[in-house]
Each structure stands twice: as structure tokens, then as C-alpha cells.
Amino acid sequence: MDNQSSNTAFGKLYLIPTTLGDGAPLEVLPYSVKKIIENTDFYIAENEKTARRFIKKINPAKSQPQLHFQHLNKFTDPEEIPTFLNPCLQGINVGLLSEAGCPAIADPGATVVKLAHNKKIPVVPLVGPSSILMAMMASGLNGQNFAFNGYLPIKDTRSQTIKKLERISREHGQSQIFIETPYRNNKLLEELKKTLQPQTQLCIAVDITLDTEFIATKSIYEWSTFTIDLNKRPAIFIIQA
């Protein structure tokens, strides 16, 4: 594959997944990801330093000085984002890298993907680990009907939101997935134990794909007697009433 397309064709926007931890990338990612990275020099990423480190792990021989990065994070000027795809309009492929897992899933990449569609730029998702889907797979809860709710509010309305998600799950048989900033995981777990009904099922999936991986589904009553430290560990929470 040549990174330079013909002058009459747009380059592609590749959605490149990354590992969920510091393990060897090719133990988790398919070889096709390595091939795309070998032939792509233009990238959009949250953090250039971690993106470069990931690329070096995938392909140590790749020349780092020839790489070009656009930064997509909370400091990015929204008016600059459309320019990130200019290489594609010139026939050059661009890779959108997630900080961990899959781009545009619990990740800021969706804005770029939508722009690519608006500009008729081909979007190519690559296979990689999604902690959300892997947790759902391993939970034993309803994988036919589920919703991802992102981060729950951290203020006074949090307990109300938890009760609302439990009610939706009960009425529609829908598993409810959410996440928290890792250093607040323990506090969230305590709130779930206080707020949810004893029979409601809760899956906690921590450190997915890492050596310290832990995944368990228990009733809230059972969790009330179980001790686990979730502090600063990436976690997915799923409830089903």
C-alpha cells in the first residue's frame, strides 16, 4: 500500500485502535494495523508523545521525524479541526489514533469522522479492543439490548441518574453501561451499592487485556460483602435490573 494516492482520489481516514495497557501491541491487535501504520505518516491523536510511543512499538524501524501530528483534545480550537483532513484531500492517508482502545468510542474522534463523511473521504475502521464491548461480552448480562451512558454526573444528581438507569433497565430489559474517572471508581462503587436494589446485577470489568484483569458479575447484595480496590484502574460498570 502506498501512502500517496493518485491526485484524483482522496486519501482514507483510518481509525486505528490502540492497546488498553502497556502490553505488546501485536498480542492484541491484528497484523493489518501494523501494515497500515507502516504506510501512514499523518496522524490525528490526543497526545503526540503516547501516539509516537505506540507507533514505535508497532514498527520500531519507522522514521519518527517523518511523522506529522494534529492534536485532538480539550485544548483544540474547533475551527482548526477541518484542516486536519487536508492531507486526505491531497490523496494522502491519515490515521486517527485513540489514546486507548477504539477511536470515536468513548473518545473524542467522532468529530473528525463526521467531517470525513461530509467531505466524502473514505473512513476505514480497523479491528481492535473496545473495553466497552469486551466487558459486555464477559458480563453475562443482556448483550442483545444495551446502552452506553459515558460518564455519570459527579454532583448531586448522580444518585438520581443511577436510579433512572436502573428503572430503564428494569422496564426495557436493557443493560446499562457507564464509566468513571479511575481515581473516583471506589467512590462510584460505594454509591452504586447504596443506591441500587439488592437484586440488581452489577458487572465490574477492570484492567481488560492486562495481567491484572478482573471481571465479575454479582448482585448488589453480593457486592456489599465483597472487597475490591478499583482506585486508578480503568473500569467498566454494567447494571441490569
Helices and strands as residue ranges (DSSP letters): E 13-16, G 25-27, H 31-38, E 42-45, H 48-58, E 68-71, G 78-85, H 86-89, E 94-97, H 110-118, E 123-125, H 131-139, E 146-151, H 158-172, E 175-179, G 182-184, H 185-195, E 201-206, E 214-219, H 220-223, E 235-240
